Amino acid sequence: MITVHHLENSRSQRVLWLLEELGLPYEVKRYARDPQTMLAPPELQRVHPLGKSPVITDGEITVAESGAIVEYLLDTYGEGRLRPPAGTPERRRYTYWLHFAEGSAMPFLLLKLVFDKVRAAPVPFFIKPVVKGLADKVTGSFVAPNLARQLAFMEAEVTARPWFAGSEFTAADVQMSYPIEAAAERAGLGAAQPALQGWLQRIHARPAYQRALAQGGPYRVVP
């Protein structure tokens, strides 16, 4: 039996969604974040040494990292579903977006979260202008331009085709859900990106997405 070690408000929500799309049986072991630090509890280190989520166990097999979990589940149980045929343009796009989600999109979203927290952190009044100025400088000159470029790129992609790999929904869309939901929450994704807004509406309407929410509980993106 597959067990999803599910940290609240985390990337593991995507794993629940993928399992629902595949119609696979699984069980959920829930973990709560520390209310002060928002970090995962130490109990997750008993499953994987890094103590991060997502992680699944399947018998004696432990798999961590979202992309690795997607590939494991499709290789083992997918039976050709949710992944375009090898050697096709759709497969190349699928592979690109499967890795773009964590390799390119999430680092800048995480940087924005960090510098937003730095800007709002309680510090002595005499250094607050310095701290705020540094956060504003890095955000304005580096983080925000890269986020804007990525949003424009993603908007163009889903304007050209309904799903990230092509005309069919794939696991790349599952993988891309977390960074796009994070961008909608805290990185300016809005009315200027109607195609991405439509994409979000389509994934949120999928029955498997709704079932995954019921399994995982209340969900809010925390990069």
Residue pairs with C-beta under 8 A, 6 or more apart in sequence:
1 25
1 26
1 27
1 58
1 59
2 19
2 24
2 25
2 26
2 27
2 56
2 57
2 58
2 73
3 26
3 27
3 28
3 29
3 56
3 57
3 58
4 12
4 15
4 16
4 19
4 26
4 27
4 28
4 29
4 54
4 56
5 12
5 29
5 31
5 44
5 47
5 53
5 54
5 55
5 56
5 57
6 12
6 13
6 15
6 16
6 28
6 29
6 30
6 31
6 53
6 54
6 216
7 31
7 32
7 33
7 40
7 44
7 53
7 54
8 30
8 31
8 32
8 33
8 216
8 217
8 218
8 219
9 33
9 218
9 219
9 220
9 221
9 222
10 40
10 53
10 54
10 222
11 53
11 54
11 66
11 178
12 53
12 54
12 55
12 216
13 178
13 212
13 213
13 216
13 219
14 54
14 66
14 174
14 175
14 177
14 178
15 54
15 56
15 66
15 69
15 73
16 26
16 28
16 212
16 215
16 216
17 174
17 177
17 208
17 209
17 212
18 69
18 70
18 73
18 82
18 171
18 174
19 26
19 73
19 212
20 208
20 209
20 211
20 212
20 215
21 81
21 82
21 171
21 174
21 206
21 208
22 73
22 77
22 78
22 81
22 82
24 73
24 77
28 215
28 216
30 217
31 40
31 41
31 43
31 44
31 53
32 41
33 39
33 40
33 41
33 222
34 40
34 41
38 222
40 51
40 52
40 53
42 51
44 51
44 52
44 53
44 55
45 51
47 55
47 57
47 62
48 55
48 62
48 64
50 64
52 64
54 64
54 65
54 66
54 69
55 62
55 63
55 64
55 69
56 62
56 63
56 69
56 72
57 63
58 72
58 76
61 72
63 69
63 72
65 102
66 101
66 102
66 175
66 178
67 98
67 99
67 101
67 102
67 175
70 98
70 171
70 174
70 175
71 98
74 81
74 82
74 83
74 171
82 169
82 170
82 171
82 174
83 91
83 94
83 170
83 171
84 90
84 91
84 93
84 94
84 165
84 166
84 168
84 170
85 91
89 166
90 165
90 166
90 167
90 168
90 170
91 165
93 164
93 165
93 166
93 172
94 164
94 165
94 170
94 171
94 172
95 172
97 164
97 165
97 172
97 173
97 175
97 176
98 171
98 172
98 175
100 176
101 172
101 175
101 176
101 178
101 179
102 175
102 179
104 150
105 150
105 176
105 179
105 180
105 183
106 178
106 179
106 182
106 223
108 143
108 146
108 147
108 150
108 187
109 147
109 179
109 182
109 183
109 186
109 187
109 223
110 223
111 138
111 142
111 143
112 139
112 143
112 144
112 147
112 186
112 187
113 186
113 223
115 135
115 138
115 139
115 143
116 135
116 139
116 186
118 131
118 134
118 135
119 131
119 132
119 135
119 136
119 139
121 131
123 131
147 183
147 187
147 188
148 188
151 183
151 187
151 188
151 189
151 193
151 196
154 176
154 180
154 193
154 196
155 193
155 195
155 196
157 164
158 164
158 195
158 196
158 198
158 199
159 195
161 167
162 199
162 202
163 169
163 170
163 172
163 173
163 199
164 170
164 172
164 173
164 176
165 172
165 173
169 206
173 199
173 203
177 203
178 221
178 223
180 189
180 196
180 199
180 200
181 200
181 221
182 221
182 223
183 189
183 196
184 190
184 196
184 197
184 200
185 220
185 221
189 196
189 197
190 197
191 197
203 209
204 210
213 219
